[in-house]
Amino acid sequence: MSVALGVAALSGCARFDDSASSPFTPEPTFNPANPRPPEDSGPSTTRPSGPCIDQDPAVVATCLDTTGGLVGIGEGALVAERRTGRILKVVDPDTPPVEVARVEVDGSGDGGLTDIALSPSYREDGLLFAYITTASDNRVVRIAEEGEPKPILTGIPKGATGNRGAIEWANPGQLLVLTGDAGNPGLATSPSSLAGKVLRLNSPAPGSASPEIAVSGIGVAGDLCRDGDSGVWITDRTPAVDRLQRLGNDGTVITGWTWPDRPGVAGCAAGGDTVAVALTFANALAIATADPGTRTITTAPSMLAQDRYGRLSGATIGPDGNVWVGTVNKSDGQPGPNDDRVVRIPPDSAGGTGPD
């Protein structure tokens, strides 16, 4: 397993990006009521025609391989390519993506590089964490600017399916790890298996992982996203329904919403009482509003950008207040000439079909 860094693009920098904020300093504001329009987010909205140039002003990056997780950083985002193991920084349509790291992965089936997260002290240490599939297992690794990835948690069961996982910081000292069921629902309820769980890793560092089970019974893993009340939303797909659940900081788990039609819940982004969920099979971004007290969702989520960009997967809050999503058309859908892409979708609380 190796990491190849974009040294030329980062010449003179001691970190992946010294200008980035850490996840526990002020982050981009998730503002469903008044996000900055995509047209105002880049240096231009008029582009020449040609390969990998998208005329849609909401498109941030084009001609990527199938995307995995995204995380906001500085003025843009880092996006993972699930099958290649590349991590790219994307900023705007007029700035080519910059490869900042590459991890060796097994990208067959639904495995590969499925999620990334910044270290809580990223601005000082420049470290990234990633959930990956290897030849033998699924695992969490720590990526530095030089050297091999350092294993944080290994031995998460691997199967023909159910290898997707996600990571999110509950607080600066605790990393949450969402694991899939490896195609075997029985593993999700087994207390002796790391599959199909939300796991707590306290003070995660190479060689010191001691996972605690926070939630069992996870199906196909979707994503984890932290809200403003120190809770973490969880998305997963079971044989009966797709789910949006919330793990409170007191350890309680509630179900916010379920989708019996199983639209393929995937990445999520949260802020305040609002949660955005990428729906892979429904080709849309769902926007749900939770009750401030109970955290349950009683009104059906609105559907944005449906059928505009194809299948969506990863999601994060961008620096402009919009939800940034990655597409997975090359592996799961019907790719167009500019797929796969990273796209900005304004979280319009009034609903709608996305930018025109």
TADAMO-V22077 format. One line per field, one symbol per residue. ss: DSSP state (2 for helix, 1 for strand, 0 for the rest). psi: psi as a letter, one per 20 degrees, with the letter a starting at -180 (. if undefined). A space follows every 50 residues. Layout:
ss=???
psi=???
This chain:
ss=00100000000000000000000000000000000002220000000000 00000000111000001111111001111110000111110000000111 11100000000011111100022220011111100001111110000001 11111100000000111111100111111000002222000000001111 11000000000111110001111111000001111110000111111000 00111111100000111111100111111000011111100000000000 01110000000111111000001111102222000000000111100000 000000
psi=prppqmgghkpiqirgoiiqqrikrprqponhhlqpqhhjiriqipqrqr pjopioiipgqrkrrpqcrqpqpcjcqppqoghhjqpqpqgrhjoqqppi qppprojqcjabniqqqqqhkhhgikqqqqprpahhrqrpqpprhqrqqp pgprjpqqahrkiqrqqqphrijoppppqrjkjnhhhhipiiqiqlrpqp oplpqpjjpnppphprkpdoperpppaikjrpqpprprhgqqqorporij iqpqogqqnhimjlqdqqpqpcjpppppoghilrppoqpqphgijroipp qqpqkpjhjbpqeqqrprijirppqqqlhhhibnqahjqrrpqpopmoii aajaq.
